[in-house]
Amino acid sequence: MGPDNCPALVLNADYQPLSYFPLSVWPWQEVVKAVCMDRVTILSEYDQEIRSPSFRMRLPSVVALKRYIQPARRPAFTRFNLFLRDRFACQYCGSRHELTFDHVIPRSRGGLTRWDNVVAACAPCNLRKGGRMPRECRMFPRHAPHVPSVAELQQNGRAFPPNHLHQSWRDYLYWDSELEP
């Protein structure tokens, strides 16, 4: 395994991930730089080493920041966060395929692109609803659109772990499914 396959999980000074979505990981180069600048504490290491003529170091797999970073109070309105709020499911039929987003009150009818007016929708449902109001096409979201909290997004995201989860991260992450061996 080369160093490019050795990202480090980055924790805040309180030993919580800086973020779950996306998961706070840094490439090995950033981690080594942070170690050399004394900005992080190494909590766990890979077996993989990097070397130079005068330096030798096992690559960190988990680090914690020495200074606490205040988390965002409100999540950013992004496509990913919207899908995460809606648990990656169409709010009209429940499908998890071909997701787009739909303005509940269409923009052509004065609807705004905001948390409280946009839901995840599969392409067929979005096309079927078109520019009509929910009552006109009898299509109502399963859950009312709302501004999610950071905690809600973190809780929803635990059902969707990332593809790469190193064993050494087990003590710091909490997902519904098992971690990679």
Protein Blocks (a to p, Z undefined) as FASTA:
>chain_A
ZZklmccddddfkopafbfbdcddddfklmmmmmmnopaccfbdcfbdcddfkbccdddf
bdcdfbdcdddfbdcddfklmmmmnoopafklopaghiacddfbafklopacdfklcccd
dfklmmmnmmadfklnopacfbdcddddfklmmmmmmmmccfbdcfklmmmgccfbdcdZ
Z
